[in-house]
Amino acid sequence: MLHHLFLDRCRARVRGPTHASLDEVALPAPEPAAEPAWAALTRDDVVAAVERLEPDFRRVYQLHSLEGVPYQEIAARLGIPKATVGTRLARARRKLRDLLLPARAADESHP
């Protein structure tokens, strides 16, 4: 039995490790990620874009995103169904994205 154990260890040393340790591997430094387009936007840009929204979309966006009012309360205040609140909020966000990042919107519209 010791003889077989000795042979197994000798064979294992000859084969060597099947993988290199992380200390031995030289990994290239990751390239810095490009700054996203929205990172250059200022608060004034966002405020101006919100002001350009249609009144229905702007009011729902302001109530939910800026004031933190829940959908149900927005629906009660504006006299619209709760589902309409969600739809208007989604459309307002899409319109804001298109207003704030026009180059991106143009790229996405052309397949």
C-alpha positions as CSV (number, residue, x, y, z in Angstrom):
1,M,0.0,0.0,0.0
2,L,2.8,2.4,0.8
3,H,4.4,1.5,-2.4
4,H,1.3,2.5,-4.4
5,L,1.0,5.7,-2.4
6,F,4.6,6.6,-3.2
7,L,4.0,6.0,-6.9
8,D,0.8,8.1,-6.9
9,R,2.7,11.0,-5.3
10,C,5.6,10.7,-7.8
11,R,3.2,10.7,-10.7
12,A,1.3,13.7,-9.3
13,R,4.6,15.7,-9.1
14,V,5.5,14.9,-12.7
15,R,2.1,16.0,-13.9
16,G,2.3,19.2,-12.0
17,P,-0.6,21.5,-11.1
18,T,-3.4,21.6,-13.6
19,H,-3.9,25.3,-13.0
20,A,-1.6,28.2,-12.2
21,S,-2.1,30.0,-8.9
22,L,-3.4,33.5,-9.0
23,D,-0.1,34.8,-7.7
24,E,1.7,33.5,-10.7
25,V,-0.7,34.8,-13.3
26,A,-0.1,38.3,-14.6
27,L,-3.5,39.8,-15.5
28,P,-3.7,42.9,-17.6
29,A,-5.2,45.9,-15.9
30,P,-8.8,46.5,-16.8
31,E,-9.4,49.3,-19.3
32,P,-11.3,52.2,-17.7
33,A,-15.0,52.1,-18.6
34,A,-16.3,54.8,-20.8
35,E,-18.3,57.4,-18.9
36,P,-22.1,56.9,-19.6
37,A,-23.8,59.7,-21.6
38,W,-26.1,60.6,-18.7
39,A,-23.1,61.3,-16.4
40,A,-22.5,64.6,-18.1
41,L,-26.1,65.8,-17.4
42,T,-26.6,68.5,-14.8
43,R,-29.6,69.2,-12.5
44,D,-30.5,72.1,-14.7
45,D,-30.6,69.9,-17.8
46,V,-33.1,67.5,-16.0
47,V,-35.2,70.4,-14.7
48,A,-35.4,71.9,-18.2
49,A,-36.4,68.6,-19.7
50,V,-39.1,68.0,-17.1
51,E,-40.5,71.4,-18.0
52,R,-40.7,70.4,-21.6
53,L,-42.9,67.4,-20.9
54,E,-46.6,67.7,-21.6
55,P,-48.6,68.8,-18.5
56,D,-50.2,65.4,-17.9
57,F,-46.9,63.5,-18.0
58,R,-45.1,66.3,-16.1
59,R,-47.5,66.3,-13.2
60,V,-47.5,62.5,-12.7
61,Y,-43.7,62.4,-13.0
62,Q,-43.3,65.3,-10.4
63,L,-45.7,63.7,-8.0
64,H,-44.1,60.3,-8.1
65,S,-40.4,60.8,-8.7
66,L,-39.8,64.1,-7.0
67,E,-42.4,64.1,-4.2
68,G,-42.6,60.3,-3.6
69,V,-46.4,60.1,-3.8
70,P,-47.7,56.5,-4.3
71,Y,-49.7,55.6,-7.5
72,Q,-53.0,55.2,-5.6
73,E,-52.8,58.7,-4.1
74,I,-51.7,60.2,-7.5
75,A,-54.7,58.6,-9.1
76,A,-57.0,60.0,-6.4
77,R,-55.5,63.5,-6.7
78,L,-55.7,63.6,-10.5
79,G,-59.0,61.7,-10.9
80,I,-57.5,59.1,-13.1
81,P,-57.2,55.2,-12.9
82,K,-54.2,53.8,-11.1
83,A,-53.1,52.0,-14.3
84,T,-53.1,55.4,-16.1
85,V,-50.7,56.7,-13.5
86,G,-48.2,53.9,-14.4
87,T,-48.6,54.4,-18.1
88,R,-48.1,58.1,-17.9
89,L,-45.1,57.7,-15.6
90,A,-43.5,55.2,-18.0
91,R,-44.1,57.5,-21.0
92,A,-42.8,60.5,-19.1
93,R,-39.6,58.6,-18.3
94,R,-39.2,57.6,-22.0
95,K,-39.8,61.2,-23.1
96,L,-37.2,62.5,-20.6
97,R,-34.7,59.9,-21.8
98,D,-35.3,61.0,-25.4
99,L,-35.0,64.7,-24.5
100,L,-31.9,64.3,-22.4
101,L,-30.0,61.8,-24.6
102,P,-31.0,62.7,-28.2
103,A,-28.0,60.9,-29.8
104,R,-28.8,57.7,-28.0
105,A,-32.5,57.9,-29.0
106,A,-31.5,58.4,-32.6
107,D,-29.2,55.4,-32.5
108,E,-32.0,53.2,-31.0
109,S,-34.6,54.3,-33.6
110,H,-32.4,53.1,-36.5
111,P,-31.8,49.3,-36.4
